[in-house]
Amino acid sequence: MKRVMKTIGTTLLAIGLMGIGLAGFLFFTSPGQASLSQLSLAALQVEQQMEQVDTKWDEWEDDLERRIEQAVPEGVRLFFAD
């Protein structure tokens, strides 16, 4: 059991060090900087698309609420007034 734990620990350490090395490569080299720039641009585009989806959702929600309010008779609306 001790041997298995040591093997798992060594493997995790090796993977962590490889990840740190890759991050350093991407951060400190010009090809890495270009890759990071492309990744950040892609992330910005995804963020803009998510904001558009959120805006559309809010518009749809407001429209649905307005339709429901119009469908409720005037006499009943008085009971739900704020």
LUMSEGU-59616 format. One record per atom (N, C-alpha, C, O): residue number from 0; residue in three letters; atom name; z, x, y. Coordinates in steps of 0.001 Angstrom, whole numbers. Last residue first. Layout:
# LUMSEGU-59616
<pt NUM 'ALA' 'CA' <Z X Y>>
...
END
This chain:
# LUMSEGU-59616
<pt 81 'ASP' 'N' <-6265 -48701 45389>>
<pt 81 'ASP' 'CA' <-5192 -47721 45605>>
<pt 81 'ASP' 'C' <-4265 -48152 46710>>
<pt 81 'ASP' 'O' <-3308 -47445 47023>>
<pt 80 'ALA' 'N' <-7143 -51466 43318>>
<pt 80 'ALA' 'CA' <-7200 -50767 44605>>
<pt 80 'ALA' 'C' <-6019 -49823 44748>>
<pt 80 'ALA' 'O' <-4915 -50112 44286>>
<pt 79 'PHE' 'N' <-7126 -53068 41129>>
<pt 79 'PHE' 'CA' <-7234 -51636 40899>>
<pt 79 'PHE' 'C' <-7301 -50824 42186>>
<pt 79 'PHE' 'O' <-7497 -49610 42138>>
<pt 78 'PHE' 'N' <-7076 -55653 41993>>
<pt 78 'PHE' 'CA' <-5963 -55216 41151>>
<pt 78 'PHE' 'C' <-5962 -53702 40938>>
<pt 78 'PHE' 'O' <-4929 -53118 40608>>
<pt 77 'LEU' 'N' <-9494 -55882 43309>>
<pt 77 'LEU' 'CA' <-8261 -55894 44103>>
<pt 77 'LEU' 'C' <-7060 -55401 43287>>
<pt 77 'LEU' 'O' <-6136 -54802 43838>>
<pt 76 'ARG' 'N' <-11430 -56084 41357>>
<pt 76 'ARG' 'CA' <-11253 -54796 42039>>
<pt 76 'ARG' 'C' <-9952 -54742 42820>>
<pt 76 'ARG' 'O' <-9368 -53670 42978>>
<pt 75 'VAL' 'N' <-11544 -58741 40690>>
<pt 75 'VAL' 'CA' <-10827 -57851 39776>>
<pt 75 'VAL' 'C' <-10548 -56516 40461>>
<pt 75 'VAL' 'O' <-9533 -55879 40176>>
<pt 74 'GLY' 'N' <-13114 -59792 42718>>
<pt 74 'GLY' 'CA' <-11765 -60303 42498>>
<pt 74 'GLY' 'C' <-10923 -59404 41616>>
<pt 74 'GLY' 'O' <-9707 -59324 41790>>
<pt 73 'GLU' 'N' <-15572 -58449 42375>>
<pt 73 'GLU' 'CA' <-14750 -58199 43561>>
<pt 73 'GLU' 'C' <-13306 -58660 43362>>
<pt 73 'GLU' 'O' <-12376 -57981 43797>>
<pt 72 'PRO' 'N' <-16259 -57162 39042>>
<pt 72 'PRO' 'CA' <-16273 -58214 40068>>
<pt 72 'PRO' 'C' <-15268 -57928 41192>>
<pt 72 'PRO' 'O' <-14255 -57259 40986>>
<pt 71 'VAL' 'N' <-17782 -54107 38279>>
<pt 71 'VAL' 'CA' <-16527 -54847 38258>>
<pt 71 'VAL' 'C' <-16556 -55900 39364>>
<pt 71 'VAL' 'O' <-16849 -55569 40512>>
<pt 70 'ALA' 'N' <-20102 -52781 38857>>
<pt 70 'ALA' 'CA' <-20157 -53770 37785>>
<pt 70 'ALA' 'C' <-18892 -54619 37724>>
<pt 70 'ALA' 'O' <-18913 -55724 37182>>
<pt 69 'GLN' 'N' <-19387 -50930 40760>>
<pt 69 'GLN' 'CA' <-20256 -52032 41175>>
<pt 69 'GLN' 'C' <-20298 -53137 40126>>
<pt 69 'GLN' 'O' <-20506 -54303 40462>>
<pt 68 'GLU' 'N' <-17889 -49178 39168>>
<pt 68 'GLU' 'CA' <-17231 -49904 40265>>
<pt 68 'GLU' 'C' <-18062 -51093 40725>>
<pt 68 'GLU' 'O' <-17513 -52147 41045>>
<pt 67 'ILE' 'N' <-19946 -48226 37541>>
<pt 67 'ILE' 'CA' <-18851 -49009 36941>>
<pt 67 'ILE' 'C' <-18132 -49811 38011>>
<pt 67 'ILE' 'O' <-17800 -50979 37804>>
<pt 66 'ARG' 'N' <-21464 -46839 39422>>
<pt 66 'ARG' 'CA' <-22049 -47974 38690>>
<pt 66 'ARG' 'C' <-20968 -48861 38079>>
<pt 66 'ARG' 'O' <-21067 -50088 38100>>
<pt 65 'ARG' 'N' <-19629 -44854 40215>>
<pt 65 'ARG' 'CA' <-20141 -45812 41198>>
<pt 65 'ARG' 'C' <-20722 -47055 40510>>
<pt 65 'ARG' 'O' <-20501 -48180 40958>>
<pt 64 'GLU' 'N' <-19335 -43461 37814>>
<pt 64 'GLU' 'CA' <-18175 -44121 38409>>
<pt 64 'GLU' 'C' <-18614 -45182 39412>>
<pt 64 'GLU' 'O' <-18046 -46273 39459>>
<pt 63 'LEU' 'N' <-21948 -42470 37536>>
<pt 63 'LEU' 'CA' <-21397 -43387 36532>>
<pt 63 'LEU' 'C' <-20208 -44155 37094>>
<pt 63 'LEU' 'O' <-20084 -45361 36877>>
<pt 62 'ASP' 'N' <-22066 -40799 39790>>
<pt 62 'ASP' 'CA' <-22996 -41917 39664>>
<pt 62 'ASP' 'C' <-22471 -42943 38659>>
<pt 62 'ASP' 'O' <-22543 -44147 38904>>
<pt 61 'ASP' 'N' <-20084 -38923 39128>>
<pt 61 'ASP' 'CA' <-19935 -39757 40323>>
<pt 61 'ASP' 'C' <-20834 -40986 40259>>
<pt 61 'ASP' 'O' <-20419 -42084 40628>>
<pt 60 'GLU' 'N' <-21267 -37821 36828>>
<pt 60 'GLU' 'CA' <-19964 -38465 36734>>
<pt 60 'GLU' 'C' <-19738 -39403 37927>>
<pt 60 'GLU' 'O' <-19264 -40527 37764>>
<pt 59 'TRP' 'N' <-23573 -36692 37900>>
<pt 59 'TRP' 'CA' <-23693 -37728 36881>>
<pt 59 'TRP' 'C' <-22389 -38528 36781>>
<pt 59 'TRP' 'O' <-22409 -39753 36665>>
<pt 58 'GLU' 'N' <-22395 -34781 39608>>
<pt 58 'GLU' 'CA' <-23256 -35838 40154>>
<pt 58 'GLU' 'C' <-23382 -36994 39171>>
<pt 58 'GLU' 'O' <-23304 -38155 39570>>
<pt 57 'ASP' 'N' <-21074 -33196 37717>>
<pt 57 'ASP' 'CA' <-20299 -33904 38734>>
<pt 57 'ASP' 'C' <-21100 -35043 39348>>
<pt 57 'ASP' 'O' <-20572 -36130 39584>>
<pt 56 'TRP' 'N' <-23314 -32220 36319>>
<pt 56 'TRP' 'CA' <-22308 -33019 35619>>
<pt 56 'TRP' 'C' <-21490 -33834 36614>>
<pt 56 'TRP' 'O' <-21237 -35019 36392>>
<pt 55 'LYS' 'N' <-24561 -30737 38326>>
<pt 55 'LYS' 'CA' <-25258 -31898 37746>>
<pt 55 'LYS' 'C' <-24266 -32822 37036>>
<pt 55 'LYS' 'O' <-24361 -34045 37135>>
<pt 54 'THR' 'N' <-22561 -28775 38674>>
<pt 54 'THR' 'CA' <-22938 -29658 39781>>
<pt 54 'THR' 'C' <-23624 -30911 39254>>
<pt 54 'THR' 'O' <-23308 -32021 39682>>
<pt 53 'ASP' 'N' <-22606 -27572 36145>>
<pt 53 'ASP' 'CA' <-21377 -28188 36634>>
<pt 53 'ASP' 'C' <-21668 -29163 37768>>
<pt 53 'ASP' 'O' <-21092 -30249 37820>>
<pt 52 'VAL' 'N' <-25199 -26562 36141>>
<pt 52 'VAL' 'CA' <-24809 -27557 35131>>
<pt 52 'VAL' 'C' <-23567 -28299 35591>>
<pt 52 'VAL' 'O' <-23480 -29518 35445>>
<pt 51 'GLN' 'N' <-24938 -24738 38237>>
<pt 51 'GLN' 'CA' <-25892 -25842 38339>>
<pt 51 'GLN' 'C' <-25553 -26945 37350>>
<pt 51 'GLN' 'O' <-25614 -28128 37687>>
<pt 50 'GLU' 'N' <-23053 -23010 37132>>
<pt 50 'GLU' 'CA' <-22710 -23750 38343>>
<pt 50 'GLU' 'C' <-23649 -24931 38541>>
<pt 50 'GLU' 'O' <-23219 -26005 38961>>
<pt 49 'MET' 'N' <-24573 -22000 35022>>
<pt 49 'MET' 'CA' <-23373 -22779 34721>>
<pt 49 'MET' 'C' <-22923 -23587 35934>>
<pt 49 'MET' 'O' <-22464 -24720 35790>>
<pt 48 'GLN' 'N' <-26500 -20610 36469>>
<pt 48 'GLN' 'CA' <-26902 -21744 35639>>
<pt 48 'GLN' 'C' <-25710 -22622 35293>>
<pt 48 'GLN' 'O' <-25822 -23848 35273>>
<pt 47 'GLN' 'N' <-24884 -18640 37609>>
<pt 47 'GLN' 'CA' <-25584 -19591 38465>>
<pt 47 'GLN' 'C' <-26026 -20820 37684>>
<pt 47 'GLN' 'O' <-25935 -21943 38181>>
<pt 46 'GLU' 'N' <-24066 -17285 35276>>
<pt 46 'GLU' 'CA' <-23071 -17934 36125>>
<pt 46 'GLU' 'C' <-23719 -18968 37045>>
<pt 46 'GLU' 'O' <-23169 -20051 37242>>
<pt 45 'VAL' 'N' <-26509 -16289 34404>>
<pt 45 'VAL' 'CA' <-25793 -17250 33558>>
<pt 45 'VAL' 'C' <-24759 -18004 34387>>
<pt 45 'VAL' 'O' <-24590 -19213 34227>>
<pt 44 'GLN' 'N' <-26999 -14532 36519>>
<pt 44 'GLN' 'CA' <-27915 -15644 36254>>
<pt 44 'GLN' 'C' <-27249 -16710 35397>>
<pt 44 'GLN' 'O' <-27415 -17905 35645>>
<pt 43 'LEU' 'N' <-24868 -12747 36200>>
<pt 43 'LEU' 'CA' <-24977 -13545 37429>>
<pt 43 'LEU' 'C' <-25896 -14742 37232>>
<pt 43 'LEU' 'O' <-25612 -15837 37719>>
<pt 42 'ALA' 'N' <-25547 -11637 33719>>
<pt 42 'ALA' 'CA' <-24299 -12401 33848>>
<pt 42 'ALA' 'C' <-24320 -13269 35102>>
<pt 42 'ALA' 'O' <-23843 -14404 35077>>
<pt 41 'ALA' 'N' <-27887 -10325 34417>>
<pt 41 'ALA' 'CA' <-27947 -11410 33437>>
<pt 41 'ALA' 'C' <-26692 -12271 33527>>
<pt 41 'ALA' 'O' <-26767 -13495 33422>>
<pt 40 'LEU' 'N' <-26790 -8432 36159>>
<pt 40 'LEU' 'CA' <-27763 -9407 36656>>
<pt 40 'LEU' 'C' <-27870 -10604 35709>>
<pt 40 'LEU' 'O' <-27935 -11751 36150>>
<pt 39 'SER' 'N' <-25195 -7014 34355>>
<pt 39 'SER' 'CA' <-24548 -7742 35447>>
<pt 39 'SER' 'C' <-25497 -8766 36057>>
<pt 39 'SER' 'O' <-25065 -9855 36436>>
<pt 38 'LEU' 'N' <-27162 -5943 32658>>
<pt 38 'LEU' 'CA' <-26151 -6848 32116>>
<pt 38 'LEU' 'C' <-25487 -7656 33225>>
<pt 38 'LEU' 'O' <-25241 -8850 33059>>
<pt 37 'GLN' 'N' <-28517 -4310 34463>>
<pt 37 'GLN' 'CA' <-29220 -5426 33823>>
<pt 37 'GLN' 'C' <-28235 -6439 33255>>
<pt 37 'GLN' 'O' <-28446 -7648 33359>>
<pt 36 'SER' 'N' <-26452 -2525 35030>>
<pt 36 'SER' 'CA' <-27043 -3331 36110>>
<pt 36 'SER' 'C' <-27767 -4541 35533>>
<pt 36 'SER' 'O' <-27649 -5654 36047>>
<pt 35 'LEU' 'N' <-26050 -1357 32542>>
<pt 35 'LEU' 'CA' <-24971 -2151 33133>>
<pt 35 'LEU' 'C' <-25492 -3035 34257>>
<pt 35 'LEU' 'O' <-25033 -4165 34425>>
<pt 34 'SER' 'N' <-28513 -58 32326>>
<pt 34 'SER' 'CA' <-28148 -1097 31352>>
<pt 34 'SER' 'C' <-27047 -1986 31903>>
<pt 34 'SER' 'O' <-27091 -3208 31759>>
<pt 33 'ALA' 'N' <-28287 1719 34438>>
<pt 33 'ALA' 'CA' <-29367 730 34451>>
<pt 33 'ALA' 'C' <-29051 -413 33488>>
<pt 33 'ALA' 'O' <-29288 -1581 33794>>
<pt 32 'GLN' 'N' <-26132 3217 33506>>
<pt 32 'GLN' 'CA' <-25987 2458 34748>>
<pt 32 'GLN' 'C' <-27061 1381 34843>>
<pt 32 'GLN' 'O' <-26786 261 35274>>
<pt 31 'GLY' 'N' <-27346 4389 31286>>
<pt 31 'GLY' 'CA' <-26224 3470 31096>>
<pt 31 'GLY' 'C' <-26000 2613 32320>>
<pt 31 'GLY' 'O' <-25711 1422 32205>>
<pt 30 'PRO' 'N' <-29169 6014 32495>>
<pt 30 'PRO' 'CA' <-29659 4907 31651>>
<pt 30 'PRO' 'C' <-28562 3876 31402>>
<pt 30 'PRO' 'O' <-28812 2673 31319>>
<pt 29 'SER' 'N' <-27215 7634 33882>>
<pt 29 'SER' 'CA' <-28127 6773 34638>>
<pt 29 'SER' 'C' <-28777 5704 33755>>
<pt 29 'SER' 'O' <-28932 4572 34213>>
<pt 28 'THR' 'N' <-23792 7583 32713>>
<pt 28 'THR' 'CA' <-25176 8068 32648>>
<pt 28 'THR' 'C' <-26088 7113 33391>>
<pt 28 'THR' 'O' <-25784 5927 33522>>
<pt 27 'PHE' 'N' <-21223 6432 32794>>
<pt 27 'PHE' 'CA' <-21463 7707 33476>>
<pt 27 'PHE' 'C' <-22892 8223 33401>>
<pt 27 'PHE' 'O' <-23173 9257 34005>>
<pt 26 'PHE' 'N' <-21151 3979 31406>>
<pt 26 'PHE' 'CA' <-20616 4059 32760>>
<pt 26 'PHE' 'C' <-21086 5306 33507>>
<pt 26 'PHE' 'O' <-21322 5253 34713>>
<pt 25 'LEU' 'N' <-22211 4390 28891>>
<pt 25 'LEU' 'CA' <-22814 3370 29752>>
<pt 25 'LEU' 'C' <-22365 3519 31198>>
<pt 25 'LEU' 'O' <-23125 3214 32117>>
<pt 24 'PHE' 'N' <-20430 6387 27995>>
<pt 24 'PHE' 'CA' <-21869 6650 28116>>
<pt 24 'PHE' 'C' <-22515 5656 29067>>
<pt 24 'PHE' 'O' <-23282 6043 29949>>
<pt 23 'GLY' 'N' <-18027 4954 27978>>
<pt 23 'GLY' 'CA' <-18193 6106 28855>>
<pt 23 'GLY' 'C' <-19648 6451 29056>>
<pt 23 'GLY' 'O' <-20062 6775 30169>>
<pt 22 'ALA' 'N' <-18626 3078 25981>>
<pt 22 'ALA' 'CA' <-18332 2608 27338>>
<pt 22 'ALA' 'C' <-18490 3750 28345>>
<pt 22 'ALA' 'O' <-19021 3546 29437>>
<pt 21 'LEU' 'N' <-18902 4841 23820>>
<pt 21 'LEU' 'CA' <-20041 4037 24264>>
<pt 21 'LEU' 'C' <-19831 3535 25681>>
<pt 21 'LEU' 'O' <-20754 3563 26494>>
<pt 20 'GLY' 'N' <-16240 5805 23676>>
<pt 20 'GLY' 'CA' <-17366 6712 23911>>
<pt 20 'GLY' 'C' <-18591 5980 24412>>
<pt 20 'GLY' 'O' <-19257 6449 25335>>
<pt 19 'ILE' 'N' <-14884 3456 23060>>
<pt 19 'ILE' 'CA' <-14580 4165 24311>>
<pt 19 'ILE' 'C' <-15709 5128 24660>>
<pt 19 'ILE' 'O' <-16085 5245 25826>>
<pt 18 'GLY' 'N' <-16007 2930 20543>>
<pt 18 'GLY' 'CA' <-16180 1979 21643>>
<pt 18 'GLY' 'C' <-15912 2621 22991>>
<pt 18 'GLY' 'O' <-16628 2362 23959>>
<pt 17 'MET' 'N' <-15060 5136 19129>>
<pt 17 'MET' 'CA' <-16507 4955 19302>>
<pt 17 'MET' 'C' <-16790 3995 20449>>
<pt 17 'MET' 'O' <-17708 4220 21238>>
<pt 16 'LEU' 'N' <-12319 4589 19214>>
<pt 16 'LEU' 'CA' <-12837 5784 19883>>
<pt 16 'LEU' 'C' <-14345 5707 20085>>
<pt 16 'LEU' 'O' <-14855 6166 21107>>
<pt 15 'GLY' 'N' <-12269 2233 17654>>
<pt 15 'GLY' 'CA' <-11830 2220 19053>>
<pt 15 'GLY' 'C' <-12361 3406 19828>>
<pt 15 'GLY' 'O' <-12806 3260 20967>>
<pt 14 'ILE' 'N' <-13106 3228 15189>>
<pt 14 'ILE' 'CA' <-13915 2209 15875>>
<pt 14 'ILE' 'C' <-13544 2147 17352>>
<pt 14 'ILE' 'O' <-14421 2021 18207>>
<pt 13 'ALA' 'N' <-10964 4979 14652>>
<pt 13 'ALA' 'CA' <-12328 5490 14760>>
<pt 13 'ALA' 'C' <-13229 4509 15513>>
<pt 13 'ALA' 'O' <-14017 4911 16369>>
<pt 12 'LEU' 'N' <-8824 3162 14525>>
<pt 12 'LEU' 'CA' <-8813 4232 15521>>
<pt 12 'LEU' 'C' <-10226 4765 15739>>
<pt 12 'LEU' 'O' <-10641 4978 16878>>
<pt 11 'LEU' 'N' <-9579 1654 12304>>
<pt 11 'LEU' 'CA' <-9455 1019 13614>>
<pt 11 'LEU' 'C' <-9457 2044 14737>>
<pt 11 'LEU' 'O' <-10040 1802 15793>>
<pt 10 'THR' 'N' <-9463 3675 10344>>
<pt 10 'THR' 'CA' <-10717 2986 10620>>
<pt 10 'THR' 'C' <-10677 2331 11997>>
<pt 10 'THR' 'O' <-11631 2441 12767>>
<pt 9 'THR' 'N' <-6742 4315 10372>>
<pt 9 'THR' 'CA' <-7742 5341 10701>>
<pt 9 'THR' 'C' <-9075 4705 11068>>
<pt 9 'THR' 'O' <-9740 5151 12003>>
<pt 8 'GLY' 'N' <-5649 1852 9536>>
<pt 8 'GLY' 'CA' <-5308 2427 10841>>
<pt 8 'GLY' 'C' <-6320 3459 11293>>
<pt 8 'GLY' 'O' <-6714 3482 12459>>
<pt 7 'ILE' 'N' <-6745 1663 6966>>
<pt 7 'ILE' 'CA' <-7055 642 7971>>
<pt 7 'ILE' 'C' <-6774 1167 9373>>
<pt 7 'ILE' 'O' <-7566 954 10291>>
<pt 6 'THR' 'N' <-5544 3922 5779>>
<pt 6 'THR' 'CA' <-7003 3805 5852>>
<pt 6 'THR' 'C' <-7419 2802 6919>>
<pt 6 'THR' 'O' <-8343 3062 7690>>
<pt 5 'LYS' 'N' <-2852 3220 5956>>
<pt 5 'LYS' 'CA' <-3321 4428 6630>>
<pt 5 'LYS' 'C' <-4837 4386 6806>>
<pt 5 'LYS' 'O' <-5354 4768 7855>>
<pt 4 'MET' 'N' <-2823 954 4345>>
<pt 4 'MET' 'CA' <-2471 821 5748>>
<pt 4 'MET' 'C' <-2960 2026 6551>>
<pt 4 'MET' 'O' <-3423 1880 7682>>
<pt 3 'VAL' 'N' <-3466 2174 1880>>
<pt 3 'VAL' 'CA' <-4350 1149 2447>>
<pt 3 'VAL' 'C' <-4085 988 3938>>
<pt 3 'VAL' 'O' <-5030 893 4721>>
<pt 2 'ARG' 'N' <-1224 3818 1509>>
<pt 2 'ARG' 'CA' <-2550 4428 1628>>
<pt 2 'ARG' 'C' <-3536 3449 2269>>
<pt 2 'ARG' 'O' <-4349 3845 3105>>
<pt 1 'LYS' 'N' <762 1965 1186>>
<pt 1 'LYS' 'CA' <838 2868 2322>>
<pt 1 'LYS' 'C' <-521 3514 2592>>
<pt 1 'LYS' 'O' <-913 3726 3740>>
<pt 0 'MET' 'N' <0 829 -1191>>
<pt 0 'MET' 'CA' <0 0 0>>
<pt 0 'MET' 'C' <0 873 1254>>
<pt 0 'MET' 'O' <-665 569 2244>>
END
